[in-house]
Amino acid sequence: MLAIQNKISFANYQLHAVVQLIILLFKKTNNFIYRIIYDYTTMIRHRHLVDINQKKNVLSAGIFIRKDQLKKTDEHTYIIETHSIGKQKNLISSDYFYNERFLKHAAGTCFAKDYQTISTAYHIINATGLDVDLFIENYFVLFGYTNSSEEVVSIHANQIIELDSVIYSNNNLDADFIDFKIKKELPSFVEIPKAYNGELKPDMEIYVAGYPLRSSLTISGNAVINKKYKNHFTTYADLFEYSSGSPVFLKQNNQLIGFVKGSGENDFVETEDKEQQQTNVIESSKSNGKKILFIR
């Protein structure tokens, strides 16, 4: 019975994907060009980082990728195709993301909580249309995806981690986290970040490591803790679709303090002005900021 239910669930998931494709094709037929809404526009690709401690620290962030997107070429190597963000989102040519490429059927960001545990936001699983068991069956975690400039990217087998089972989870809207046990050792370049145990206060500087818009590993900086609450705080860091689950670090010591829950704000705004050269920077006074859940 369970196998039959799983097949039905996956069929529903495939139907959902077809509907999303139709919506995307419809959007491409209109005359709108889109601008991304930024808070501070201070994102840095991992490949451009000069801070050695940050460069090593943020490699603890991974991205969920559907297994069928990886093509095995030999015992130790896979390849994966990438696609143009500028074309897919119909962005103006001056946008930061215009020349970047993304991974199709990637689900969102996660991070290595310890050497046996991958953690993320639970709503990432819900967004795929799969239950947890099917998600484990159909998704890998990819670490070290730092180059999104090539149409075809080579991936070493040690960068790919298979999920084993759920250690603990809470689908409650306020908790929204899930911890997965993994089947093999993490890549040697992944260092487990130390969790911060001190008191967090407004205006402390932070940075976020993730895969916004399913692009390569990116750091969002120039951000601070805005308002602090019991289980979360808000920030105006640049975070977009698929940033959910991204680890958040305190800049003063590179220690882990939480992960991205997200926000209800739009990431894109329509424009018919094809000559416009500036992306839209949202006024902080008009934004509620992004929600960061404390690490558990």
Phi, psi and omega per residue, in radians:
M1 nan -0.745 -3.141
L2 -1.058 -0.737 3.139
A3 -1.080 -0.699 3.123
I4 -1.133 -0.751 3.116
Q5 -1.087 -0.700 3.142
N6 -1.116 -0.707 3.130
K7 -1.118 -0.700 3.106
I8 -1.123 -0.760 -3.134
S9 -1.080 -0.716 -3.131
F10 -1.213 -0.600 3.075
A11 -1.107 -0.715 3.087
N12 -1.102 -0.668 3.112
Y13 -1.100 -0.745 3.126
Q14 -1.135 -0.690 3.093
L15 -1.083 -0.724 3.096
H16 -1.047 -0.707 -3.137
A17 -1.135 -0.685 3.118
V18 -1.123 -0.744 3.125
V19 -1.068 -0.759 3.124
Q20 -1.093 -0.637 3.112
L21 -1.147 -0.725 3.120
I22 -1.086 -0.734 3.111
I23 -1.084 -0.742 3.134
L24 -1.094 -0.772 3.130
L25 -1.102 -0.648 3.103
F26 -1.115 -0.736 -3.141
K27 -1.074 -0.629 -3.090
K28 -1.244 -0.283 -3.119
T29 -1.474 -0.201 3.139
N30 -1.540 3.112 -3.037
N31 -1.682 0.108 -3.065
F32 -1.355 2.476 2.908
I33 -1.930 2.517 -3.040
Y34 -1.872 2.512 3.003
R35 -1.941 2.483 3.058
I36 -1.481 2.446 3.092
I37 -1.551 2.077 3.135
Y38 -1.884 2.697 2.973
D39 -1.582 -0.875 -3.081
Y40 -2.347 -0.229 -3.122
T41 0.891 0.895 3.087
T42 -2.172 0.838 3.086
M43 -1.539 2.543 3.125
I44 -2.312 2.231 3.042
R45 -1.159 2.559 3.136
H46 -0.957 -0.668 -3.085
R47 -1.179 -0.223 -3.138
H48 -1.848 -0.024 -3.123
L49 -1.179 2.463 3.087
V50 -1.930 -0.327 3.086
D51 -1.326 1.919 -3.050
I52 -1.083 -0.708 -3.122
N53 -1.120 -0.764 3.084
Q54 -1.125 -0.740 -3.081
K55 -1.026 -0.694 3.109
K56 -1.343 -0.719 -3.026
N57 -1.084 -0.764 -3.013
V58 -1.356 -0.127 3.050
L59 -1.194 -0.069 3.039
S60 -1.331 -0.147 3.094
A61 -1.538 2.349 3.107
G62 -2.185 3.013 3.110
I63 -2.244 2.380 3.074
F64 -1.333 2.243 3.128
I65 -2.273 2.371 -3.134
R66 -1.173 2.404 -2.996
K67 -1.020 -0.632 -3.065
D68 -1.278 -0.040 3.081
Q69 -1.456 -0.283 -3.126
L70 -1.688 2.276 3.116
K71 -1.972 2.118 -3.096
K72 -1.376 2.244 3.139
T73 -1.840 -0.505 3.015
D74 -2.743 -2.972 -3.025
E75 -1.048 -0.541 -3.028
H76 -2.062 0.085 -2.999
T77 -2.357 2.422 2.998
Y78 -2.140 2.803 2.954
I79 -2.184 2.671 3.122
I80 -2.464 2.403 3.132
E81 -1.457 2.539 3.058
T82 -2.050 2.879 -3.039
H83 -2.416 2.684 -3.040
S84 -1.275 2.146 3.063
I85 -1.207 -0.722 -3.131
G86 -0.982 -0.749 3.140
K87 -1.310 -0.747 -3.082
Q88 -1.131 -0.687 -3.131
K89 -1.654 -0.044 -3.134
N90 0.950 0.902 -3.063
L91 -1.470 2.736 2.981
I92 -1.170 2.619 -2.969
S93 -1.184 -0.315 -3.124
S94 -1.528 -0.021 -3.062
D95 -1.223 2.592 3.131
Y96 -0.955 -0.660 -3.063
F97 -1.550 -0.085 -2.944
Y98 -0.967 -0.785 -3.081
N99 -1.613 0.056 3.112
E100 -1.446 2.829 -3.118
R101 -2.137 2.728 -3.069
F102 -2.261 2.881 3.117
L103 -1.741 2.131 3.067
K104 -1.193 2.580 3.065
H105 1.033 0.553 2.908
A106 -1.588 2.515 -2.981
A107 -1.721 -0.463 -3.075
G108 2.651 -3.089 -3.047
T109 -1.650 2.693 3.063
C110 -2.559 -3.070 3.109
F111 -2.704 2.728 3.098
A112 -1.410 1.965 -3.110
K113 -1.444 -0.670 2.964
D114 -2.664 -2.996 -3.022
Y115 -1.293 -0.131 3.078
Q116 -2.098 0.017 -2.947
T117 -2.283 2.270 2.986
I118 -1.887 2.289 -3.096
S119 -2.126 2.631 3.110
T120 -2.827 -3.112 3.047
A121 -1.425 2.342 -3.074
Y122 -1.105 -0.566 -3.049
H123 -1.160 -0.260 3.034
I124 -1.079 -0.756 3.126
I125 -1.133 -0.780 3.127
N126 -1.021 -0.658 -3.081
A127 -1.165 -0.403 3.126
T128 -1.337 -0.285 -3.089
G129 1.466 0.098 -3.128
L130 -1.852 2.695 2.942
D131 -1.386 3.046 -3.032
V132 -1.091 -0.734 -3.116
D133 -1.089 -0.750 3.117
L134 -1.210 -0.581 3.091
F135 -1.104 -0.805 3.101
I136 -1.040 -0.688 -3.110
E137 -1.208 -0.550 -2.958
N138 -1.900 -0.078 -3.083
Y139 -2.199 2.457 2.938
F140 -1.767 2.905 2.867
V141 -1.851 2.241 3.118
L142 -1.882 2.146 3.076
F143 -1.860 2.650 3.029
G144 1.300 0.422 3.056
Y145 -1.434 1.657 -2.996
T146 -2.069 -0.027 -3.093
N147 -2.210 1.854 -3.129
S148 -1.971 0.511 -3.107
S149 -1.733 -0.172 -3.110
E150 -1.800 2.615 3.120
E151 -1.245 -0.564 3.082
V152 -2.233 2.204 -3.067
V153 -1.976 2.375 3.090
S154 -1.553 2.328 -3.105
I155 -2.143 2.233 3.072
H156 -1.379 2.559 -3.079
A157 -1.027 -0.509 -3.114
N158 -1.291 -0.163 3.082
Q159 -1.425 -0.212 -3.014
I160 -1.838 2.184 -3.113
I161 -2.065 2.281 3.118
E162 -1.662 2.397 3.116
L163 -1.364 2.563 -3.110
D164 -1.879 -0.949 -3.059
S165 -2.876 3.003 3.104
V166 -1.571 2.236 3.070
I167 -1.462 -0.876 3.135
Y168 -2.798 2.578 3.130
S169 -2.687 2.817 3.056
N170 -2.602 1.934 -3.087
N171 -1.488 0.007 3.088
N172 -1.008 2.447 -3.053
L173 -0.990 -0.603 -3.124
D174 -1.408 -0.555 -3.128
A175 -1.477 -1.061 2.958
D176 0.907 0.965 3.066
F177 -2.496 2.765 3.079
I178 -2.582 2.380 3.099
D179 -1.965 2.212 3.124
F180 -1.865 2.408 2.908
K181 -1.397 2.491 -3.112
I182 -1.909 2.845 -3.004
K183 -1.600 -0.311 -3.123
K184 -2.548 3.071 -3.119
E185 -1.168 2.617 3.059
L186 -1.187 2.755 3.048
P187 -0.993 2.594 -3.069
S188 -1.100 -0.416 -3.113
F189 -1.415 -0.140 -3.141
V190 -1.511 2.100 3.056
E191 -1.881 2.326 -3.114
I192 -1.285 2.129 -3.133
P193 -1.226 2.548 3.094
K194 -1.377 2.376 3.123
A195 -1.392 2.411 -3.132
Y196 -1.409 2.297 -3.105
N197 -1.974 0.005 -3.128
G198 -1.450 -3.003 3.133
E199 -1.553 2.265 3.089
L200 -1.610 2.411 -3.104
K201 -2.303 2.689 3.059
P202 -0.968 2.549 3.115
D203 1.401 -0.008 2.997
M204 -1.169 2.407 -3.120
E205 -1.366 2.435 -3.128
I206 -2.366 2.920 2.931
Y207 -2.530 2.727 -3.037
V208 -2.144 2.414 3.112
A209 -2.028 2.163 -3.139
G210 -2.917 -2.880 -3.059
Y211 -2.212 1.189 -3.093
P212 -1.055 2.396 -3.116
L213 1.011 0.398 3.140
R214 1.140 0.467 3.097
S215 -1.535 -2.931 -3.103
S216 -1.328 2.974 -3.059
L217 -0.990 2.178 -3.021
T218 -2.352 2.499 3.098
I219 -1.891 2.230 3.037
S220 -1.794 2.038 -3.088
G221 -2.104 -2.698 -3.107
N222 0.896 0.697 -3.078
A223 -2.261 2.706 3.119
V224 -2.357 2.852 2.973
I225 -1.178 2.181 -3.126
N226 -1.588 -1.454 3.112
K227 -1.941 2.396 -3.105
K228 -1.880 2.378 3.120
Y229 -2.188 -3.034 -3.049
K230 -1.075 -0.854 -3.040
N231 -1.997 0.012 -3.098
H232 -2.763 2.984 2.953
F233 -2.390 2.926 3.102
T234 -1.957 2.703 3.135
T235 -2.619 2.829 3.092
Y236 -1.870 0.484 3.068
A237 -1.109 2.646 3.096
D238 -1.295 1.875 -3.135
L239 -2.358 2.458 -3.018
F240 -2.366 -2.958 3.056
E241 -0.874 2.390 3.098
Y242 1.285 0.151 2.970
S243 -1.436 -0.264 3.116
S244 -0.944 2.412 -3.119
G245 1.549 -0.099 -3.116
S246 -1.170 2.363 3.076
P247 -1.222 2.559 -3.119
V248 -2.114 2.317 -3.030
F249 -2.129 2.609 3.020
L250 -1.435 2.215 -3.013
K251 -1.153 -0.575 -3.036
Q252 -1.145 -0.442 -3.079
N253 -2.465 0.086 3.138
N254 1.034 0.490 -3.138
Q255 -1.665 2.618 -3.076
L256 -1.328 2.276 3.133
I257 -2.119 -0.324 -3.112
G258 3.113 -2.920 3.102
F259 -2.529 2.791 -3.019
V260 -1.330 2.198 2.987
K261 -1.555 -0.757 3.119
G262 2.129 -2.808 3.114
S263 -2.749 2.946 3.121
G264 -1.672 0.206 -3.065
E265 -1.506 2.692 3.096
N266 -1.271 2.592 3.078
D267 -1.681 -0.356 -3.023
F268 -2.281 2.687 3.057
V269 -2.340 2.445 -3.101
E270 -1.386 2.583 3.024
T271 -2.591 2.458 3.067
E272 -1.718 0.004 -3.103
D273 -1.516 1.661 -3.062
K274 -1.256 -0.237 -3.119
E275 -1.645 -0.077 -3.076
Q276 -1.090 2.358 -3.058
Q277 -1.914 -0.102 -3.094
Q278 -2.000 2.369 3.011
T279 -1.390 2.851 -3.040
N280 -1.547 2.147 3.042
V281 -1.803 2.052 -3.066
I282 -1.241 2.518 3.066
E283 -1.358 2.243 -3.093
S284 -1.018 -0.538 -3.128
S285 -1.154 -0.338 -3.132
K286 -1.782 0.136 -3.080
S287 -2.133 2.528 3.066
N288 -1.537 -0.062 -3.125
G289 1.380 3.093 3.135
K290 -1.783 2.584 -3.071
K291 -1.640 2.183 3.109
I292 -1.991 2.073 3.112
L293 -1.482 2.426 3.105
F294 -1.141 2.542 3.102
I295 -1.158 2.482 3.141
R296 -1.940 nan nan
